[in-house]
Amino acid sequence: MTRLIVSLSVLALTLTAPMADPMQNYVENCQECHGAERLGGLGPALIPQTLGRMRGPNLVSVIRDGREATQMPAFSEILSSEQIDELAAFLKQPLADVPPWGEAEIMSSRVMNEDYKSVETPIWSSDPMNITLAVETGDHHVSVLDGDTFETLDRFETPFAVHGGPKFSPNGRFVFIMSRDGWVQKYDLYALQEVGRIRAGLNSRNIAISHDGKWLAVANYLPNSLTILSTDDLSVAKVQTVKGKDGTPSRISAVYQAPPRESFVLALKDVPEIWEVFYGPNPPQMGFAHDWRNEGPIKSEDPFPIRKITTPDYLDDFFFDQSYEYVMGASRSGEGGQVIDLVIGQKTADLDLPGMPHLGSGITWKHGDTTVMATPHLKDGAVTVIDMSTWKTVKRIETLGPGFFMRSHENSRYVWVDVFFGPNKDVMHVIDKESLEIVKTLRPVEGATVAHVEFTRDGSHALVSVWEDDGAVIIYDAETLEEVRRLPMRKPSGKYNVWNKITFSEGTSH
């Protein structure tokens, strides 16, 4: 009897012992970045519709080892192998209810500021073309800075987890800001007031504004769609489901505008295609009639016709040449890059770009009798410089670690590049445009993440982020490279100067 009682006690303890709970592990380790409902926040949504090609062992390895060149940490020392396997299985399960998010749902989310009052001229006396925005991710605000005095004109609240660069209207008056969970905010810099906001997707990647300022394209991970908004009142102009030519659904990696072509160009995450979505009244017809949508040639009544171009490899990011005819693209596989001619819709060259280049942060400048493009790498400690007439690598400049952002200005002789990842994340390199050599290495705050540079309108000053919760924006003299001033901020990330962005300065990403 005693033995039976002991056996039953052991069995009871076994039955009541805590088991691996993937839901609880998600709440404790993932929810802060990926949202309570797995629909995204600081990080992307973690559901089958958005995990795309990340299946099975790939998902397990990301949880266990982290994701290189991102803010995704490794959990191998926190979770056991069994817990990681069960968490991966949990993430592959569809949600019981993923809300539909089409035109009706988007429009129902729109909230316009009833107290907003338009003004004829700015309510401040600063140079409207030298306003700089500093995104503070620490408490989800944006500071509006006078680019001459560096005084703060306003500090306004943004949606949670701003992602991708803000976009300005062509006259620099309005700015549009997108959050990772799909909210798009319109803010009037002249009146220093929010105009309104709308949720264009459930989990979104970035936005682009048309060259005429009429349309805003929102690239979504969830749902797999492109949302086009009217910039005037944030109403929905079109919601385009994204599927490849073979019907495979896809997330959008990035969307950018191509002003001379009056189009938006999209890189797709899950199918080897790029799309061109035209918004102008007369879409061009040269050389690619064979490559139009499955529905056939453009119809005049179609307001946003789409062209689908098959590519040899997936493109996670890309960069335009100055004519916007060529797209330099690369995938996160880190194996290289390719050049796609948008006129003929085909690859025309390969690029020597190992090490996961961050082409979205690339910049160009005149170098001798040619134009070069330079990009940092998310895996390698290097900057690659490419001749844009031959597509050949001019030089690989070794740095102290992988970088994320590059910036310069047409009036500056220097290029600035950060070391965003690794033990030297507190470093900012300054490169001479002519010699292609690092001439100075700045370390303004030891041990802190130092990243992202923006210049003032005239290029006389460079603004650098100390990307910490008790961080700052540091103002440097762009010629002497000496520190001028520090502006305390809450984890400042990107800075965006009105003039540099609306004029497509050669030193800034577009």
DAGIGI-V338542 format. One line per field, one symbol per residue. ss: DSSP state (H for helix, E for strand, C for the rest). burial: + if it has 9 or more other ideal C-beta (glycine too) atoms within 8 Angstrom, else -. A space follows every 10 residues. Layout:
# DAGIGI-V338542
ss->???
burial->???
This chain:
# DAGIGI-V338542
ss->CHHHHHHHHH HHHHHHCCCC CHHHHHHHHC HHHHCCCCCC CCCCCCCHHH HCCCCHHHHH HHHHHCCCCC CCCCCCCCCC HHHHHHHHHH HCCCCCCCCC CCHHHHHHHC EECCCCCCCC CCCCCCCHHH EEEEEECCCC EEEEEECCCC CEEEEEECCC CECCCCEECC CCCEEEEEEC CCEEEEEECC CCEEEEEEEC CCEEEEEEEC CCCCEEEEEE EECCEEEEEE CCCCCEEEEE ECECCCCCEC CEEEEEEEHH HCEEEEEECC CCEEEEEECC CCCCCCCCHH HECCCCCCCC CCCCCEEEEE CCCCCCEEEE CCCCCEEEEE CCCCCCEEEE ECCCCEEEEE ECCCCCECHH HCEEEEECCE EEEEEEECCC CEEEEEECCC CCEEEEEECC CCCCCEECCC CCCEEEEECC CCCCCCCEEE EECCCCCEEE EECCCCCCCE EEEEECCCCC EEEEEECCCC EEEEEEECCC CCEEEEEEEC CEEEEEEHHH HHCCCCCCCC
burial->---------- ---------- -+--+++-++ +-+++--+++ +-+++++-++ +------+++ -+++-+--+- ----+---+- --++++++++ ++-----+-- +---+++--+ -++--+--+- -+---+++-+ ++++++++-+ +++++++--+ -++--+-+++ +++--++++- -+++++++++ ++++++++++ ++++++++++ ++++++++++ --+-++++++ ++++++++++ +--+++++++ -+++----++ ++++++++-- ++++++++++ +++++++++- --+----+-- -+-----+-- ---++++++- +-++++++++ +--+-+++++ +--+-+++++ ++--+-+--+ +++-++++++ +++++-+--+ +++++++++- ++++++++-- +-++--+-+- ++++++++++ -+-+++++++ +---++++++ +++--+-+-- +++++--+++ +++++++-+- ++++++++-- ++++++++-- +-+---+-++ ++++++++++ ++--+++++-
